[in-house]
């Protein structure tokens, strides 16, 4: 059995990692339907969602908040 750790965060339909409602559709019909209403922005590729940022902060034990529109240059992360 696989165990998934959601890091005590709700399911995030607006995550940058979530597929859009028409992903992999050959017919033009929706292939993914949300289980509850309120997921109008499913599968965006613009920026990290607030949930993405909270999970990243938890995974990397960061206490600083990050704006989803921030751009980090390579020299700022030690490359």
NORVEN-V976250 format. One record per pair of residues at least 4 apart in sequence whose C-alpha atoms are under 7 Angstrom apart, sorted by the first residue. I is the first residue (numbers start at 1). J is the second residue. Records with the same first field share a line. If there is no record, write none. Layout:
BEGIN
I: J / J
END
This chain:
BEGIN
7: 55
12: 51
13: 18 / 39 / 41 / 42 / 43
14: 18 / 41 / 42 / 43 / 44 / 49
15: 43 / 48 / 49 / 51 / 52
16: 43 / 44 / 45 / 47 / 48 / 49
17: 43
18: 42 / 43
19: 23 / 43
20: 42 / 43 / 44
21: 30 / 31 / 32 / 33 / 42
22: 28 / 29 / 30 / 31 / 32
23: 31
25: 29 / 30 / 31
34: 39
47: 68 / 69
48: 52 / 53 / 68
49: 53 / 68
50: 54
51: 55
52: 56
53: 57
54: 58
55: 59
56: 60
57: 61 / 62 / 63
58: 62
72: 76
74: 78 / 79
75: 79
END
